[in-house]
């Protein structure tokens, strides 16, 4: 797609605990609507479910956040969300491995290079500002190894 003729792109940071985190969580259902290769995550795993006692990954109560810093970014164009990415620094992982690695994940984006680049640049700047020298992903944040890395093409 030619992104030069499109409206300007705005990147919004959505910190953990923001009331706007649901927008971040719901975006893939809009981007991947109609894609037979996409398997949606369970919403309870993302936002939690009090009835089932689930603590969602995107909530402050999730155990991962006791030893990690995270933030989330949404890309907007013409008032419409067109991409998302998370950025994370897992201090326990880095201490154990003797590394300074940041992670990106929850990466969903329309087919537009400018949007993809702006989101990854935002995540990279965020982890770099926290002293990281490498950014790895995409993968959801986890308590272990950030194991779910990969891209659907």
C-alpha positions in Angstrom: 0.0 0.0 0.0 1.1 3.5 -0.7 1.1 5.2 2.7 2.3 8.6 1.4 -1.1 9.5 0.2 -2.8 8.6 3.4 -3.7 10.8 6.4 -1.1 11.3 9.1 -0.4 8.6 11.5 -0.7 9.1 15.3 0.9 6.7 17.8 -0.8 6.6 21.2 0.9 5.0 24.2 -1.5 3.0 26.4 0.1 2.2 29.8 -0.8 -0.9 31.8 -3.9 -0.1 33.8 -5.3 2.5 31.3 -9.0 2.5 30.8 -8.1 2.3 27.0 -6.5 -1.1 27.3 -9.7 -2.7 26.0 -9.2 -0.9 22.7 -5.8 -2.4 22.5 -7.1 -5.9 23.3 -10.0 -5.8 20.8 -8.1 -4.4 17.8 -7.1 -7.8 16.2 -10.8 -8.7 15.8 -11.1 -5.7 13.5 -7.8 -6.2 11.6 -8.1 -9.9 11.0 -11.9 -10.1 10.4 -12.5 -12.5 7.7 -9.0 -14.0 7.7 -9.4 -17.8 7.8 -5.8 -18.3 9.0 -6.2 -16.1 12.1 -7.0 -17.8 15.5 -8.2 -15.3 18.0 -6.8 -15.4 21.6 -9.2 -16.0 24.4 -10.4 -12.6 25.7 -10.3 -13.9 29.3 -6.6 -14.5 28.9 -6.1 -10.9 27.9 -8.5 -8.9 30.1 -9.4 -11.5 32.7 -12.7 -12.9 33.8 -13.9 -12.5 37.4 -16.5 -15.3 37.1 -13.8 -17.8 36.2 -11.1 -16.3 38.4 -8.8 -15.5 35.4 -6.3 -12.7 35.7 -5.6 -11.3 32.3 -2.2 -10.6 30.8 -3.2 -7.0 30.1 -4.1 -6.3 33.8 -1.9 -5.0 36.6 -2.8 -8.0 38.7 -1.1 -10.5 36.4 2.0 -12.0 38.1 4.2 -11.1 35.1 4.0 -7.4 36.0 5.7 -8.0 39.4 9.0 -8.3 37.7 8.5 -6.5 34.3 7.7 -3.2 32.9 5.2 -3.0 29.9 3.4 -0.5 27.8 1.2 -0.7 24.7 1.0 1.4 21.6 -2.0 1.9 19.2 -1.5 3.4 15.7 -4.4 5.7 14.5 -5.2 7.0 11.1 -8.3 9.0 10.2 -9.7 8.2 13.7 -9.4 4.5 13.2 -7.0 2.1 15.0 -4.8 0.5 12.3 -2.2 -1.3 14.4 -0.9 -2.2 17.8 2.2 -3.4 19.6 3.4 -4.0 23.2 6.8 -3.3 24.6 8.2 -5.1 27.6 11.3 -5.3 29.8 11.3 -8.6 31.8 13.8 -7.8 34.6 13.8 -11.4 35.9 14.6 -12.7 32.4 17.5 -10.2 31.9 18.9 -10.8 35.4 18.9 -14.6 34.9 20.4 -14.5 31.4 22.7 -11.6 32.0 21.2 -9.7 29.1 19.6 -6.4 28.3 16.8 -7.5 26.0 13.5 -5.8 25.5 10.6 -7.6 23.9 7.8 -6.6 21.6 4.5 -8.4 21.1 0.8 -8.2 20.5 1.8 -7.0 17.1 -1.1 -6.7 14.7 -1.1 -4.2 11.9 -2.9 -3.5 8.6 -0.9 -4.1 5.5 1.0 -0.8 5.6 4.7 -0.4 6.0 4.6 3.0 7.5 2.2 1.8 10.3 4.3 -1.3 11.0 7.5 0.8 11.1 6.0 3.5 13.4 4.8 0.9 15.8 8.1 -1.0 15.9 10.0 2.2 16.2 7.9 3.2 19.2 8.4 -0.1 20.9 12.2 0.1 20.2 12.5 3.6 21.6 10.6 2.6 24.7 12.9 -0.4 25.5 16.0 1.5 24.6 15.0 4.3 27.1 15.1 1.5 29.7 18.6 0.6 29.0 18.0 -2.4 26.6 20.3 -3.0 23.8 18.3 -5.7 21.9 14.6 -6.0 21.1 13.2 -9.5 20.4 9.8 -10.6 19.2 7.1 -10.7 18.3 5.8 -12.6 21.2 3.4 -12.1 24.0 4.9 -11.5 27.4 5.1 -14.4 29.7 6.8 -15.5 33.0 9.2 -17.8 31.3 10.9 -17.2 27.9 8.7 -15.1 25.8 8.2 -18.3 23.9 5.4 -17.4 21.5 7.5 -15.6 19.0 6.6 -15.5 15.3 4.6 -13.8 12.6 1.6 -14.9 10.5 2.4 -14.1 6.9 
